[in-house]
Amino acid sequence: IGNNTLRDGNYYACRTDSAGNIIWEKDWGEFYQPNWTGKVIKSSNGRYMICGSGLSGMGGGISDITLTDIDINGNNSFLKFYDFAYADYDNDMMETPDSCLIIAGREGLTSNSHFPAFVKVDRNGNEIWRKTQPALNGYEPVNIRLTPDGGFISTGIGGTYNNSYYAKYDSTGTMLWIKYPFGNGDTIANRPDAIKINDDGSFVIYYGIFYQIGNWPNYQSFYGSMRKYDSAGNCLTNRQYSDPLLYVFSNESDTLFNGLTSDVSRFEMDETGTFIKKVGLNGDDTLKRWIRNYIPTRDGGYLGFGQYSTNLDYFTQFYIVKFAPDGRYEADEFSESVNAYPNPSADGNITLTFDMKDDNNVQVKILTTEGKLVYSTEIFCPANSHTELPVRLNENSINAGMYILEVKTSDSIIRKKIIVAKAKQ
């Protein structure tokens, strides 16, 4: 989802197949209006709900909160506006247990005065209730997540990058309490980037702490803090990061946090802030990319999407990138990817790994140094795949010693030495 600048800011959505090819593209809304799409969720009825902002013309001002419903083919059943004041914007959205939606955003009295605003609607976009918090002038919510008791936690900021807060609300949108992790009125540049809610009501928030060095678009920045809280908002653990982490995301459908580091690598980490997986991307090319979000895919990988700039300027293109379960989005050259481990092997059990850029059959042979064949197999590997092939030499009558691994495709052949430390008994 996004906005179509070629259509003067129109709302935009597209659907792709598993290879990233666009199946359909749709835009909607009035031309020449400041239309922006925000979050999209797949609701329990299988349709897609998209919150955003746009200008309805209902009560003056420059922007209203919006909600659009589309089906899997991109057909739009409604576009509805929710006018609070002069400058109203959405930030996040969630589905409630009664199959309704709550949109979290801000009500702006002027372009410089705003406060948190929430609106609950049914799945047809009809308003059920709305709540605003004028006492929190200058603040706005960033994330909203459902809690086990039917209420929700909202995180937010009191400025562009300061005065982070997290607040608990009941199911009617009434705030029960609010807390400030860096103190009320702090001067530390910080922002609550991601939040996870656990089944026991505890929750985890990742804060980006922004120390900027240099000028846009080549600045270096961002240290972080991962904090876990009990259901009453009391901090249980606090893990700090001395290395910059750029974009950090969370998905309601899994238990992990995902993002980019400043070097630039893609990572996954659990709710304790421990890195589970970190995979380097393609060097200088990543400096031109801003990945805005990740979603998990059925094969255990992730789909990322964001903006791409050719010259590190403000002129960007939308792009989608698919990450395999091993974290990579592009196969290595075959000649560089063939590997066998452990080597030496204590018992003759090894795993072969290799990447394929194109569809190809791979022949695997293991021979003695005298050329006697002791193992042979052939498998088909699709383009842009990573293969891990177990080889059980201990099932054959082999001796301890050195062997030759031969891996062959239609246009390449790789040979490596492997050592079996112990013969089959």
GILINCOR-V214393 format. One record per helix or strand of 2 or more residues. SS is the DSSP state (h for helix, s for strand). FROM is the first residue (numbers start at 1). LEN is the number of residues. Records with the same first field share a line. If there is no record, write none. Layout:
BEGIN
SS=FROM-LEN, FROM-LEN
END
This chain:
BEGIN
s=2-3, 10-7, 22-7, 36-7, 48-7, 63-8, 76-7, 89-7, 101-10, 113-9, 127-6, 140-7, 152-6, 165-5, 175-5, 190-8, 203-7, 223-7, 235-7, 245-6, 257-5, 265-5, 275-6, 289-8, 302-8, 316-8, 339-3, 349-8, 360-9, 373-9, 385-8, 401-8, 413-8
h=5-3, 134-3, 283-6, 334-4, 393-3
END
